Amino acid sequence: ENAFKAIFIQHQEVKRAGAAATQEELDSCMINQAPGTPALKMLSFHGSFHGRLFGCLSTTHSKALHKLDIPAFDWPTAPFPELKYPLEEYEAENQAEEQRCLSVVDAMLAEDPTVVGMIVEPIQAEGGDRHASPWFFRELRAVSLRREVKFIVDEVQTGGGAAGTMWAHEAWGLPEGHHPDVVTFSKKMQIAGYYCTSGLIPSASYRVFNTWMGDPVRLLQLGAVLDCIKQYNLLENAKITGEYLLKGVQQIQKISEGLLSNARGVGTLVAFDAPNSKIRDALIADLRLRGIDIPPCGDRTIRCRPGLFFGPSHASTFLQSLQDTVKAYNLSK
């Protein structure tokens, strides 16, 4: 939400061209009216999850349970690509799907100048570990620049090294001058926050503020985590282990008699689908009985979310349990 605020504040400050807010703006914002409370918008994507807080919920679209009964802003929601797997067999179809989504985003921004920001996840985690290609994200960033819309990358789920890079968006190959305006983070980073371009720093103090203002204890924890990542070469470990894990899941998928499909992943952020939610939940229950703590997401997806010290030996143990679970389920049919 602070990232949203920074973008809305900067937009209005630019609009004022350095002048102070008018008395009308100061008075009207106190009763939630224009011009002090502008009708600005943030674009998000179907399937996204950007948090459960009041403002963030207007950009969250993964589960109805999160949003039911809660008032929301009338902000636009664009389609996110639905890729087919294996990727090498569906290159043309996936390219067309990504282009379709880009065209919709461009048209939405062209039609509504009150949209001043957009937010996107490198992987739609809660929405079902849904991926898009680096090309899609490069083009999406180009659209945002052309339409003068600020670009937020939500790395809460993907940041901190599990993707094999510190930030998952590093793999997009964004050209110079196209880097995100804002990157949000939490989870593995120990503390929730964002970093941004200098132009998004509010000109007045306390406009983006909270009680802890950085929480020094969590920053000390983050320092220790970063030291471990460097000392034990954990980014490279995530790459190596992720490749091993994904290949293993793909091999089990081939012999699963249709029980597993759509194996995909970046680093150790690996996921695969079951035919439906009932079967997915049964597979997870069996895996947990075998000592594997693994979560669901989306409608029918099982996703891997191991720690940074998770290595090939751990992956091998998981893969054996997964293979045993698949065999047991198929034998029980």
C-alpha angles and dihedrals in degrees: 000000000000088000090054090049092051091054095047092047093049092049092055094043090054089048090055090051093221097315122129120256113274122246088248090057092048093049098042095050089060090066096037094253135130140296092031091041103046122201094239122155143209120214119220138169137256109259094026128136119200101157143292101260118115100262096035091054089071087066096040116095107159105097130018090216090069093055106031115123093003119118112238141194117256094245125152124260120204129198118263117213117269103208126200123226143263087040095211091060096050105040096130095044093047093047090053091048093051092047090051091055093046091051091052092050092049092049093048092052092045091053098046119045091180088075101095101162143028131200128204139170121227085224121017092230107175089034091065107288091284116181136198129194125265086246091060093053093046090052092045089054090049090053091051092051093047091050093041092238119147115245122222120188111200106213096166091116100028105036126093102057110297091111090060090256128068089250123026092220089066087080092062094077094225111192123238111290093022099086116127119279089221135014118193123203145176137136107058088026088065092223134058117239147103141243122216147172115285092250090067095060106108115243093226127060122251095021089117105033145140137177098262099039094202101340102239094213091059090047089056089051090050090051090055091048092051090049090054093048089055098039096049097034091238097167090061089044090056090051095048095041092044092055091049092047095048093047089050093051090048091053092050089046090059092057097037096095091236095311093117127038144160097036107191141154154146116223108326091333090105126158141171137185136242122208092259142346094268093057091040091055091047091052092049091049091053093046090052090052086056091054098262114133104202131152135221127228137180119007100312110355131124113201134193117225107169126165123261093261090059104121139181092276090056090045090052091055091050093048092052090052091047091051091049091049092050092049092048093050094049092048090052094056 
